[in-house]
Amino acid sequence: MEILFFGSLVAVLFVVYDSFGNFFGYWTDLITIAPFTPNFFGDIFTVVPLISMLIYQYTSSWRSFILVS
């Protein structure tokens, strides 16, 4: 339950972070593949939380968690 909550928190924080960055123009896509903006599901809701949950599960201390992250 704790790891699932951590992954959900990472997903929400990453969506907010990415949305602010796109809105204020801190990063942009110079070349667009499609004429529409793709959804967040591919990378933000699956890959980033999954990697974060695996790091959280398999590190033994906070120091190693921060170093791996």
N, CA, C, O and CB atoms as a CASP TS submission, in Angstrom:
PFRMAT TS
TARGET T0000
AUTHOR 0000-0000-0000
METHOD Language model
MODEL 1
PARENT N/A
ATOM      1  N   MET     1       0.828  -1.180   0.000  1.00  0.00           N
ATOM      2  CA  MET     1       0.000   0.000   0.000  1.00  0.00           C
ATOM      3  C   MET     1       0.883   1.260   0.000  1.00  0.00           C
ATOM      4  O   MET     1       0.571   2.248  -0.664  1.00  0.00           O
ATOM      5  CB  MET     1      -0.948  -0.011   1.215  1.00  0.00           C
ATOM      6  N   GLU     2       1.962   1.206   0.737  1.00  0.00           N
ATOM      7  CA  GLU     2       2.849   2.361   0.837  1.00  0.00           C
ATOM      8  C   GLU     2       3.535   2.651  -0.496  1.00  0.00           C
ATOM      9  O   GLU     2       3.675   3.812  -0.882  1.00  0.00           O
ATOM     10  CB  GLU     2       3.897   2.131   1.926  1.00  0.00           C
ATOM     11  N   ILE     3       3.962   1.608  -1.199  1.00  0.00           N
ATOM     12  CA  ILE     3       4.633   1.796  -2.489  1.00  0.00           C
ATOM     13  C   ILE     3       3.642   2.300  -3.541  1.00  0.00           C
ATOM     14  O   ILE     3       3.999   3.128  -4.378  1.00  0.00           O
ATOM     15  CB  ILE     3       5.287   0.475  -2.959  1.00  0.00           C
ATOM     16  N   LEU     4       2.413   1.811  -3.504  1.00  0.00           N
ATOM     17  CA  LEU     4       1.392   2.275  -4.428  1.00  0.00           C
ATOM     18  C   LEU     4       1.074   3.759  -4.202  1.00  0.00           C
ATOM     19  O   LEU     4       0.912   4.516  -5.159  1.00  0.00           O
ATOM     20  CB  LEU     4       0.125   1.430  -4.277  1.00  0.00           C
ATOM     21  N   PHE     5       0.987   4.161  -2.949  1.00  0.00           N
ATOM     22  CA  PHE     5       0.761   5.576  -2.633  1.00  0.00           C
ATOM     23  C   PHE     5       1.925   6.436  -3.109  1.00  0.00           C
ATOM     24  O   PHE     5       1.722   7.530  -3.634  1.00  0.00           O
ATOM     25  CB  PHE     5       0.553   5.765  -1.123  1.00  0.00           C
ATOM     26  N   PHE     6       3.141   5.938  -2.923  1.00  0.00           N
ATOM     27  CA  PHE     6       4.320   6.670  -3.371  1.00  0.00           C
ATOM     28  C   PHE     6       4.305   6.844  -4.890  1.00  0.00           C
ATOM     29  O   PHE     6       4.610   7.926  -5.391  1.00  0.00           O
ATOM     30  CB  PHE     6       5.600   5.944  -2.930  1.00  0.00           C
ATOM     31  N   GLY     7       3.956   5.797  -5.618  1.00  0.00           N
ATOM     32  CA  GLY     7       3.879   5.896  -7.071  1.00  0.00           C
ATOM     33  C   GLY     7       2.806   6.862  -7.528  1.00  0.00           C
ATOM     34  O   GLY     7       3.000   7.598  -8.495  1.00  0.00           O
ATOM     35  N   SER     8       1.665   6.864  -6.833  1.00  0.00           N
ATOM     36  CA  SER     8       0.602   7.808  -7.171  1.00  0.00           C
ATOM     37  C   SER     8       1.041   9.242  -6.915  1.00  0.00           C
ATOM     38  O   SER     8       0.753  10.134  -7.712  1.00  0.00           O
ATOM     39  CB  SER     8      -0.662   7.496  -6.370  1.00  0.00           C
ATOM     40  N   LEU     9       1.730   9.461  -5.817  1.00  0.00           N
ATOM     41  CA  LEU     9       2.238  10.795  -5.488  1.00  0.00           C
ATOM     42  C   LEU     9       3.249  11.262  -6.532  1.00  0.00           C
ATOM     43  O   LEU     9       3.226  12.423  -6.942  1.00  0.00           O
ATOM     44  CB  LEU     9       2.881  10.796  -4.088  1.00  0.00           C
ATOM     45  N   VAL    10       4.125  10.376  -6.958  1.00  0.00           N
ATOM     46  CA  VAL    10       5.116  10.727  -7.981  1.00  0.00           C
ATOM     47  C   VAL    10       4.418  11.085  -9.287  1.00  0.00           C
ATOM     48  O   VAL    10       4.800  12.048  -9.951  1.00  0.00           O
ATOM     49  CB  VAL    10       6.109   9.563  -8.206  1.00  0.00           C
ATOM     50  N   ALA    11       3.392  10.313  -9.662  1.00  0.00           N
ATOM     51  CA  ALA    11       2.669  10.593 -10.907  1.00  0.00           C
ATOM     52  C   ALA    11       2.006  11.963 -10.866  1.00  0.00           C
ATOM     53  O   ALA    11       2.096  12.724 -11.830  1.00  0.00           O
ATOM     54  CB  ALA    11       1.616   9.512 -11.168  1.00  0.00           C
ATOM     55  N   VAL    12       1.351  12.279  -9.776  1.00  0.00           N
ATOM     56  CA  VAL    12       0.666  13.567  -9.667  1.00  0.00           C
ATOM     57  C   VAL    12       1.677  14.715  -9.664  1.00  0.00           C
ATOM     58  O   VAL    12       1.475  15.716 -10.351  1.00  0.00           O
ATOM     59  CB  VAL    12      -0.200  13.612  -8.390  1.00  0.00           C
ATOM     60  N   LEU    13       2.753  14.581  -8.904  1.00  0.00           N
ATOM     61  CA  LEU    13       3.758  15.641  -8.865  1.00  0.00           C
ATOM     62  C   LEU    13       4.427  15.840 -10.217  1.00  0.00           C
ATOM     63  O   LEU    13       4.717  16.972 -10.605  1.00  0.00           O
ATOM     64  CB  LEU    13       4.806  15.330  -7.814  1.00  0.00           C
ATOM     65  N   PHE    14       4.673  14.756 -10.933  1.00  0.00           N
ATOM     66  CA  PHE    14       5.320  14.868 -12.237  1.00  0.00           C
ATOM     67  C   PHE    14       4.392  15.512 -13.261  1.00  0.00           C
ATOM     68  O   PHE    14       4.856  16.269 -14.114  1.00  0.00           O
ATOM     69  CB  PHE    14       5.767  13.491 -12.728  1.00  0.00           C
ATOM     70  N   VAL    15       3.093  15.229 -13.197  1.00  0.00           N
ATOM     71  CA  VAL    15       2.135  15.866 -14.106  1.00  0.00           C
ATOM     72  C   VAL    15       2.083  17.367 -13.842  1.00  0.00           C
ATOM     73  O   VAL    15       2.083  18.162 -14.782  1.00  0.00           O
ATOM     74  CB  VAL    15       0.725  15.242 -13.946  1.00  0.00           C
ATOM     75  N   VAL    16       2.041  17.758 -12.577  1.00  0.00           N
ATOM     76  CA  VAL    16       2.010  19.189 -12.236  1.00  0.00           C
ATOM     77  C   VAL    16       3.297  19.867 -12.696  1.00  0.00           C
ATOM     78  O   VAL    16       3.252  20.954 -13.271  1.00  0.00           O
ATOM     79  CB  VAL    16       1.816  19.387 -10.709  1.00  0.00           C
ATOM     80  N   TYR    17       4.424  19.244 -12.453  1.00  0.00           N
ATOM     81  CA  TYR    17       5.724  19.783 -12.846  1.00  0.00           C
ATOM     82  C   TYR    17       5.805  19.957 -14.360  1.00  0.00           C
ATOM     83  O   TYR    17       6.231  21.007 -14.843  1.00  0.00           O
ATOM     84  CB  TYR    17       6.855  18.866 -12.358  1.00  0.00           C
ATOM     85  N   ASP    18       5.399  18.940 -15.106  1.00  0.00           N
ATOM     86  CA  ASP    18       5.469  18.997 -16.554  1.00  0.00           C
ATOM     87  C   ASP    18       4.469  20.010 -17.122  1.00  0.00           C
ATOM     88  O   ASP    18       4.773  20.693 -18.100  1.00  0.00           O
ATOM     89  CB  ASP    18       5.212  17.615 -17.144  1.00  0.00           C
ATOM     90  N   SER    19       3.307  20.111 -16.533  1.00  0.00           N
ATOM     91  CA  SER    19       2.305  21.071 -17.001  1.00  0.00           C
ATOM     92  C   SER    19       2.781  22.510 -16.802  1.00  0.00           C
ATOM     93  O   SER    19       2.625  23.342 -17.696  1.00  0.00           O
ATOM     94  CB  SER    19       0.975  20.853 -16.268  1.00  0.00           C
ATOM     95  N   PHE    20       3.356  22.806 -15.643  1.00  0.00           N
ATOM     96  CA  PHE    20       3.893  24.150 -15.404  1.00  0.00           C
ATOM     97  C   PHE    20       5.039  24.462 -16.368  1.00  0.00           C
ATOM     98  O   PHE    20       5.128  25.576 -16.885  1.00  0.00           O
ATOM     99  CB  PHE    20       4.376  24.285 -13.948  1.00  0.00           C
ATOM    100  N   GLY    21       5.901  23.499 -16.606  1.00  0.00           N
ATOM    101  CA  GLY    21       7.009  23.727 -17.520  1.00  0.00           C
ATOM    102  C   GLY    21       6.552  24.006 -18.930  1.00  0.00           C
ATOM    103  O   GLY    21       7.092  24.888 -19.597  1.00  0.00           O
ATOM    104  N   ASN    22       5.559  23.263 -19.395  1.00  0.00           N
ATOM    105  CA  ASN    22       5.028  23.514 -20.731  1.00  0.00           C
ATOM    106  C   ASN    22       4.278  24.842 -20.799  1.00  0.00           C
ATOM    107  O   ASN    22       4.395  25.571 -21.784  1.00  0.00           O
ATOM    108  CB  ASN    22       4.108  22.377 -21.151  1.00  0.00           C
ATOM    109  N   PHE    23       3.515  25.156 -19.769  1.00  0.00           N
ATOM    110  CA  PHE    23       2.713  26.381 -19.771  1.00  0.00           C
ATOM    111  C   PHE    23       3.590  27.629 -19.779  1.00  0.00           C
ATOM    112  O   PHE    23       3.324  28.564 -20.534  1.00  0.00           O
ATOM    113  CB  PHE    23       1.786  26.406 -18.557  1.00  0.00           C
ATOM    114  N   PHE    24       4.625  27.657 -18.954  1.00  0.00           N
ATOM    115  CA  PHE    24       5.479  28.832 -18.866  1.00  0.00           C
ATOM    116  C   PHE    24       6.602  28.836 -19.893  1.00  0.00           C
ATOM    117  O   PHE    24       7.402  29.771 -19.937  1.00  0.00           O
ATOM    118  CB  PHE    24       6.061  28.928 -17.494  1.00  0.00           C
ATOM    119  N   GLY    25       6.666  27.804 -20.713  1.00  0.00           N
ATOM    120  CA  GLY    25       7.635  27.776 -21.798  1.00  0.00           C
ATOM    121  C   GLY    25       9.045  27.446 -21.382  1.00  0.00           C
ATOM    122  O   GLY    25       9.992  27.824 -22.072  1.00  0.00           O
ATOM    123  N   TYR    26       9.215  26.756 -20.280  1.00  0.00           N
ATOM    124  CA  TYR    26      10.566  26.360 -19.868  1.00  0.00           C
ATOM    125  C   TYR    26      11.133  25.296 -20.797  1.00  0.00           C
ATOM    126  O   TYR    26      12.345  25.237 -21.001  1.00  0.00           O
ATOM    127  CB  TYR    26      10.557  25.844 -18.424  1.00  0.00           C
ATOM    128  N   TRP    27      10.279  24.464 -21.355  1.00  0.00           N
ATOM    129  CA  TRP    27      10.687  23.518 -22.372  1.00  0.00           C
ATOM    130  C   TRP    27       9.553  23.373 -23.376  1.00  0.00           C
ATOM    131  O   TRP    27       8.372  23.425 -23.031  1.00  0.00           O
ATOM    132  CB  TRP    27      11.065  22.148 -21.748  1.00  0.00           C
ATOM    133  N   THR    28       9.948  23.191 -24.609  1.00  0.00           N
ATOM    134  CA  THR    28       8.980  23.043 -25.679  1.00  0.00           C
ATOM    135  C   THR    28       9.460  21.949 -26.619  1.00  0.00           C
ATOM    136  O   THR    28      10.624  21.548 -26.590  1.00  0.00           O
ATOM    137  CB  THR    28       8.772  24.380 -26.438  1.00  0.00           C
ATOM    138  N   ASP    29       8.555  21.481 -27.439  1.00  0.00           N
ATOM    139  CA  ASP    29       8.890  20.505 -28.461  1.00  0.00           C
ATOM    140  C   ASP    29       9.153  21.258 -29.757  1.00  0.00           C
ATOM    141  O   ASP    29       8.243  21.862 -30.324  1.00  0.00           O
ATOM    142  CB  ASP    29       7.754  19.446 -28.638  1.00  0.00           C
ATOM    143  N   LEU    30      10.378  21.222 -30.218  1.00  0.00           N
ATOM    144  CA  LEU    30      10.712  21.943 -31.434  1.00  0.00           C
ATOM    145  C   LEU    30      10.154  21.246 -32.669  1.00  0.00           C
ATOM    146  O   LEU    30       9.757  21.899 -33.634  1.00  0.00           O
ATOM    147  CB  LEU    30      12.216  22.093 -31.555  1.00  0.00           C
ATOM    148  N   ILE    31      10.127  19.941 -32.632  1.00  0.00           N
ATOM    149  CA  ILE    31       9.585  19.164 -33.743  1.00  0.00           C
ATOM    150  C   ILE    31       8.409  18.357 -33.205  1.00  0.00           C
ATOM    151  O   ILE    31       8.564  17.581 -32.262  1.00  0.00           O
ATOM    152  CB  ILE    31      10.679  18.228 -34.388  1.00  0.00           C
ATOM    153  N   THR    32       7.245  18.538 -33.800  1.00  0.00           N
ATOM    154  CA  THR    32       6.072  17.772 -33.372  1.00  0.00           C
ATOM    155  C   THR    32       5.805  16.666 -34.371  1.00  0.00           C
ATOM    156  O   THR    32       5.814  16.893 -35.581  1.00  0.00           O
ATOM    157  CB  THR    32       4.827  18.684 -33.224  1.00  0.00           C
ATOM    158  N   ILE    33       5.572  15.489 -33.870  1.00  0.00           N
ATOM    159  CA  ILE    33       5.296  14.345 -34.727  1.00  0.00           C
ATOM    160  C   ILE    33       3.841  14.362 -35.176  1.00  0.00           C
ATOM    161  O   ILE    33       3.536  14.049 -36.327  1.00  0.00           O
ATOM    162  CB  ILE    33       5.618  13.032 -33.998  1.00  0.00           C
ATOM    163  N   ALA    34       2.962  14.723 -34.282  1.00  0.00           N
ATOM    164  CA  ALA    34       1.538  14.758 -34.588  1.00  0.00           C
ATOM    165  C   ALA    34       1.029  16.187 -34.426  1.00  0.00           C
ATOM    166  O   ALA    34       1.616  16.966 -33.676  1.00  0.00           O
ATOM    167  CB  ALA    34       0.747  13.780 -33.673  1.00  0.00           C
ATOM    168  N   PRO    35      -0.049  16.541 -35.114  1.00  0.00           N
ATOM    169  CA  PRO    35      -0.571  17.904 -34.988  1.00  0.00           C
ATOM    170  C   PRO    35      -1.329  18.157 -33.685  1.00  0.00           C
ATOM    171  O   PRO    35      -1.839  19.259 -33.479  1.00  0.00           O
ATOM    172  CB  PRO    35      -1.474  18.201 -36.146  1.00  0.00           C
ATOM    173  N   PHE    36      -1.411  17.186 -32.825  1.00  0.00           N
ATOM    174  CA  PHE    36      -2.091  17.343 -31.547  1.00  0.00           C
ATOM    175  C   PHE    36      -1.135  16.937 -30.434  1.00  0.00           C
ATOM    176  O   PHE    36      -0.144  16.248 -30.675  1.00  0.00           O
ATOM    177  CB  PHE    36      -3.399  16.499 -31.496  1.00  0.00           C
ATOM    178  N   THR    37      -1.435  17.359 -29.235  1.00  0.00           N
ATOM    179  CA  THR    37      -0.597  17.029 -28.084  1.00  0.00           C
ATOM    180  C   THR    37      -0.928  15.624 -27.596  1.00  0.00           C
ATOM    181  O   THR    37      -2.088  15.336 -27.301  1.00  0.00           O
ATOM    182  CB  THR    37      -0.791  18.062 -26.942  1.00  0.00           C
ATOM    183  N   PRO    38       0.063  14.748 -27.508  1.00  0.00           N
ATOM    184  CA  PRO    38      -0.229  13.394 -27.028  1.00  0.00           C
ATOM    185  C   PRO    38      -0.587  13.401 -25.548  1.00  0.00           C
ATOM    186  O   PRO    38      -0.249  14.333 -24.820  1.00  0.00           O
ATOM    187  CB  PRO    38       0.968  12.469 -27.272  1.00  0.00           C
ATOM    188  N   ASN    39      -1.266  12.364 -25.120  1.00  0.00           N
ATOM    189  CA  ASN    39      -1.694  12.291 -23.721  1.00  0.00           C
ATOM    190  C   ASN    39      -0.529  11.952 -22.799  1.00  0.00           C
ATOM    191  O   ASN    39       0.550  11.565 -23.249  1.00  0.00           O
ATOM    192  CB  ASN    39      -2.803  11.254 -23.559  1.00  0.00           C
ATOM    193  N   PHE    40      -0.770  12.105 -21.498  1.00  0.00           N
ATOM    194  CA  PHE    40       0.259  11.853 -20.494  1.00  0.00           C
ATOM    195  C   PHE    40       0.436  10.375 -20.169  1.00  0.00           C
ATOM    196  O   PHE    40       1.400  10.011 -19.496  1.00  0.00           O
ATOM    197  CB  PHE    40      -0.069  12.598 -19.240  1.00  0.00           C
ATOM    198  N   PHE    41      -0.464   9.521 -20.629  1.00  0.00           N
ATOM    199  CA  PHE    41      -0.497   8.155 -20.124  1.00  0.00           C
ATOM    200  C   PHE    41       0.771   7.372 -20.419  1.00  0.00           C
ATOM    201  O   PHE    41       1.197   6.561 -19.597  1.00  0.00           O
ATOM    202  CB  PHE    41      -1.666   7.435 -20.702  1.00  0.00           C
ATOM    203  N   GLY    42       1.378   7.595 -21.570  1.00  0.00           N
ATOM    204  CA  GLY    42       2.518   6.791 -21.977  1.00  0.00           C
ATOM    205  C   GLY    42       3.709   6.853 -21.051  1.00  0.00           C
ATOM    206  O   GLY    42       4.220   5.814 -20.631  1.00  0.00           O
ATOM    207  N   ASP    43       4.154   8.030 -20.730  1.00  0.00           N
ATOM    208  CA  ASP    43       5.373   8.128 -19.926  1.00  0.00           C
ATOM    209  C   ASP    43       5.126   8.618 -18.509  1.00  0.00           C
ATOM    210  O   ASP    43       5.749   8.124 -17.569  1.00  0.00           O
ATOM    211  CB  ASP    43       6.348   9.041 -20.598  1.00  0.00           C
ATOM    212  N   ILE    44       4.240   9.568 -18.343  1.00  0.00           N
ATOM    213  CA  ILE    44       4.078  10.176 -17.022  1.00  0.00           C
ATOM    214  C   ILE    44       3.320   9.267 -16.057  1.00  0.00           C
ATOM    215  O   ILE    44       3.661   9.201 -14.876  1.00  0.00           O
ATOM    216  CB  ILE    44       3.353  11.504 -17.147  1.00  0.00           C
ATOM    217  N   PHE    45       2.302   8.569 -16.544  1.00  0.00           N
ATOM    218  CA  PHE    45       1.501   7.748 -15.644  1.00  0.00           C
ATOM    219  C   PHE    45       1.975   6.306 -15.549  1.00  0.00           C
ATOM    220  O   PHE    45       1.453   5.551 -14.728  1.00  0.00           O
ATOM    221  CB  PHE    45       0.079   7.770 -16.083  1.00  0.00           C
ATOM    222  N   THR    46       2.947   5.895 -16.362  1.00  0.00           N
ATOM    223  CA  THR    46       3.397   4.511 -16.296  1.00  0.00           C
ATOM    224  C   THR    46       4.885   4.388 -16.017  1.00  0.00           C
ATOM    225  O   THR    46       5.275   3.777 -15.022  1.00  0.00           O
ATOM    226  CB  THR    46       3.068   3.808 -17.577  1.00  0.00           C
ATOM    227  N   VAL    47       5.717   4.951 -16.867  1.00  0.00           N
ATOM    228  CA  VAL    47       7.158   4.721 -16.764  1.00  0.00           C
ATOM    229  C   VAL    47       7.769   5.415 -15.549  1.00  0.00           C
ATOM    230  O   VAL    47       8.488   4.783 -14.775  1.00  0.00           O
ATOM    231  CB  VAL    47       7.851   5.198 -18.027  1.00  0.00           C
ATOM    232  N   VAL    48       7.495   6.688 -15.376  1.00  0.00           N
ATOM    233  CA  VAL    48       8.102   7.448 -14.278  1.00  0.00           C
ATOM    234  C   VAL    48       7.686   6.902 -12.902  1.00  0.00           C
ATOM    235  O   VAL    48       8.563   6.681 -12.066  1.00  0.00           O
ATOM    236  CB  VAL    48       7.714   8.927 -14.391  1.00  0.00           C
ATOM    237  N   PRO    49       6.388   6.674 -12.626  1.00  0.00           N
ATOM    238  CA  PRO    49       6.025   6.105 -11.322  1.00  0.00           C
ATOM    239  C   PRO    49       6.554   4.682 -11.123  1.00  0.00           C
ATOM    240  O   PRO    49       6.930   4.315 -10.010  1.00  0.00           O
ATOM    241  CB  PRO    49       4.518   6.108 -11.164  1.00  0.00           C
ATOM    242  N   LEU    50       6.587   3.883 -12.187  1.00  0.00           N
ATOM    243  CA  LEU    50       7.084   2.514 -12.060  1.00  0.00           C
ATOM    244  C   LEU    50       8.556   2.496 -11.681  1.00  0.00           C
ATOM    245  O   LEU    50       8.953   1.752 -10.783  1.00  0.00           O
ATOM    246  CB  LEU    50       6.872   1.748 -13.363  1.00  0.00           C
ATOM    247  N   ILE    51       9.361   3.293 -12.343  1.00  0.00           N
ATOM    248  CA  ILE    51      10.785   3.365 -12.010  1.00  0.00           C
ATOM    249  C   ILE    51      10.978   3.910 -10.596  1.00  0.00           C
ATOM    250  O   ILE    51      11.825   3.419  -9.850  1.00  0.00           O
ATOM    251  CB  ILE    51      11.537   4.247 -13.030  1.00  0.00           C
ATOM    252  N   SER    52      10.199   4.916 -10.230  1.00  0.00           N
ATOM    253  CA  SER    52      10.303   5.472  -8.876  1.00  0.00           C
ATOM    254  C   SER    52       9.917   4.452  -7.814  1.00  0.00           C
ATOM    255  O   SER    52      10.564   4.368  -6.770  1.00  0.00           O
ATOM    256  CB  SER    52       9.422   6.708  -8.744  1.00  0.00           C
ATOM    257  N   MET    53       8.867   3.676  -8.070  1.00  0.00           N
ATOM    258  CA  MET    53       8.455   2.649  -7.097  1.00  0.00           C
ATOM    259  C   MET    53       9.492   1.552  -6.974  1.00  0.00           C
ATOM    260  O   MET    53       9.725   1.046  -5.876  1.00  0.00           O
ATOM    261  CB  MET    53       7.113   2.042  -7.495  1.00  0.00           C
ATOM    262  N   LEU    54      10.125   1.170  -8.085  1.00  0.00           N
ATOM    263  CA  LEU    54      11.180   0.152  -8.013  1.00  0.00           C
ATOM    264  C   LEU    54      12.392   0.658  -7.241  1.00  0.00           C
ATOM    265  O   LEU    54      12.983  -0.080  -6.452  1.00  0.00           O
ATOM    266  CB  LEU    54      11.603  -0.276  -9.420  1.00  0.00           C
ATOM    267  N   ILE    55      12.759   1.906  -7.466  1.00  0.00           N
ATOM    268  CA  ILE    55      13.870   2.491  -6.706  1.00  0.00           C
ATOM    269  C   ILE    55      13.522   2.537  -5.222  1.00  0.00           C
ATOM    270  O   ILE    55      14.349   2.206  -4.373  1.00  0.00           O
ATOM    271  CB  ILE    55      14.203   3.913  -7.225  1.00  0.00           C
ATOM    272  N   TYR    56      12.291   2.951  -4.915  1.00  0.00           N
ATOM    273  CA  TYR    56      11.854   3.031  -3.517  1.00  0.00           C
ATOM    274  C   TYR    56      11.856   1.652  -2.850  1.00  0.00           C
ATOM    275  O   TYR    56      12.210   1.520  -1.678  1.00  0.00           O
ATOM    276  CB  TYR    56      10.450   3.651  -3.434  1.00  0.00           C
ATOM    277  N   GLN    57      11.457   0.630  -3.610  1.00  0.00           N
ATOM    278  CA  GLN    57      11.359  -0.704  -3.029  1.00  0.00           C
ATOM    279  C   GLN    57      12.725  -1.347  -2.817  1.00  0.00           C
ATOM    280  O   GLN    57      12.932  -2.028  -1.812  1.00  0.00           O
ATOM    281  CB  GLN    57      10.513  -1.590  -3.912  1.00  0.00           C
ATOM    282  N   TYR    58      13.652  -1.146  -3.733  1.00  0.00           N
ATOM    283  CA  TYR    58      14.901  -1.891  -3.678  1.00  0.00           C
ATOM    284  C   TYR    58      16.081  -1.136  -3.075  1.00  0.00           C
ATOM    285  O   TYR    58      17.185  -1.680  -3.045  1.00  0.00           O
ATOM    286  CB  TYR    58      15.258  -2.322  -5.035  1.00  0.00           C
ATOM    287  N   THR    59      15.899   0.074  -2.602  1.00  0.00           N
ATOM    288  CA  THR    59      16.981   0.741  -1.878  1.00  0.00           C
ATOM    289  C   THR    59      16.770   0.551  -0.382  1.00  0.00           C
ATOM    290  O   THR    59      15.640   0.496   0.103  1.00  0.00           O
ATOM    291  CB  THR    59      17.050   2.255  -2.239  1.00  0.00           C
ATOM    292  N   SER    60      17.869   0.454   0.326  1.00  0.00           N
ATOM    293  CA  SER    60      17.768   0.116   1.750  1.00  0.00           C
ATOM    294  C   SER    60      17.842   1.335   2.667  1.00  0.00           C
ATOM    295  O   SER    60      17.423   1.256   3.822  1.00  0.00           O
ATOM    296  CB  SER    60      18.864  -0.850   2.121  1.00  0.00           C
ATOM    297  N   SER    61      18.358   2.446   2.186  1.00  0.00           N
ATOM    298  CA  SER    61      18.457   3.630   3.040  1.00  0.00           C
ATOM    299  C   SER    61      18.065   4.867   2.230  1.00  0.00           C
ATOM    300  O   SER    61      17.977   4.825   1.003  1.00  0.00           O
ATOM    301  CB  SER    61      19.900   3.782   3.621  1.00  0.00           C
ATOM    302  N   TRP    62      17.833   5.959   2.942  1.00  0.00           N
ATOM    303  CA  TRP    62      17.473   7.196   2.268  1.00  0.00           C
ATOM    304  C   TRP    62      18.627   7.725   1.442  1.00  0.00           C
ATOM    305  O   TRP    62      18.419   8.324   0.387  1.00  0.00           O
ATOM    306  CB  TRP    62      17.032   8.240   3.274  1.00  0.00           C
ATOM    307  N   ARG    63      19.827   7.508   1.911  1.00  0.00           N
ATOM    308  CA  ARG    63      21.000   7.985   1.170  1.00  0.00           C
ATOM    309  C   ARG    63      21.093   7.283  -0.185  1.00  0.00           C
ATOM    310  O   ARG    63      21.319   7.935  -1.205  1.00  0.00           O
ATOM    311  CB  ARG    63      22.296   7.750   1.988  1.00  0.00           C
ATOM    312  N   SER    64      20.924   5.979  -0.203  1.00  0.00           N
ATOM    313  CA  SER    64      20.984   5.260  -1.472  1.00  0.00           C
ATOM    314  C   SER    64      19.785   5.600  -2.354  1.00  0.00           C
ATOM    315  O   SER    64      19.910   5.635  -3.578  1.00  0.00           O
ATOM    316  CB  SER    64      21.045   3.752  -1.226  1.00  0.00           C
ATOM    317  N   PHE    65      18.633   5.849  -1.749  1.00  0.00           N
ATOM    318  CA  PHE    65      17.458   6.256  -2.529  1.00  0.00           C
ATOM    319  C   PHE    65      17.700   7.580  -3.237  1.00  0.00           C
ATOM    320  O   PHE    65      17.360   7.724  -4.412  1.00  0.00           O
ATOM    321  CB  PHE    65      16.227   6.367  -1.624  1.00  0.00           C
ATOM    322  N   ILE    66      18.276   8.537  -2.547  1.00  0.00           N
ATOM    323  CA  ILE    66      18.549   9.846  -3.138  1.00  0.00           C
ATOM    324  C   ILE    66      19.635   9.748  -4.198  1.00  0.00           C
ATOM    325  O   ILE    66      19.546  10.403  -5.236  1.00  0.00           O
ATOM    326  CB  ILE    66      18.959  10.848  -2.057  1.00  0.00           C
ATOM    327  N   LEU    67      20.649   8.946  -3.952  1.00  0.00           N
ATOM    328  CA  LEU    67      21.719   8.793  -4.940  1.00  0.00           C
ATOM    329  C   LEU    67      21.205   8.133  -6.219  1.00  0.00           C
ATOM    330  O   LEU    67      21.575   8.553  -7.316  1.00  0.00           O
ATOM    331  CB  LEU    67      22.871   7.970  -4.352  1.00  0.00           C
ATOM    332  N   VAL    68      20.375   7.127  -6.100  1.00  0.00           N
ATOM    333  CA  VAL    68      19.846   6.443  -7.281  1.00  0.00           C
ATOM    334  C   VAL    68      18.838   7.322  -8.003  1.00  0.00           C
ATOM    335  O   VAL    68      18.767   7.309  -9.232  1.00  0.00           O
ATOM    336  CB  VAL    68      19.197   5.108  -6.889  1.00  0.00           C
ATOM    337  N   SER    69      18.069   8.076  -7.257  1.00  0.00           N
ATOM    338  CA  SER    69      17.067   8.945  -7.890  1.00  0.00           C
ATOM    339  C   SER    69      17.751  10.065  -8.641  1.00  0.00           C
ATOM    340  O   SER    69      17.081  10.904  -9.242  1.00  0.00           O
ATOM    341  CB  SER    69      16.094   9.523  -6.844  1.00  0.00           C
TER
END
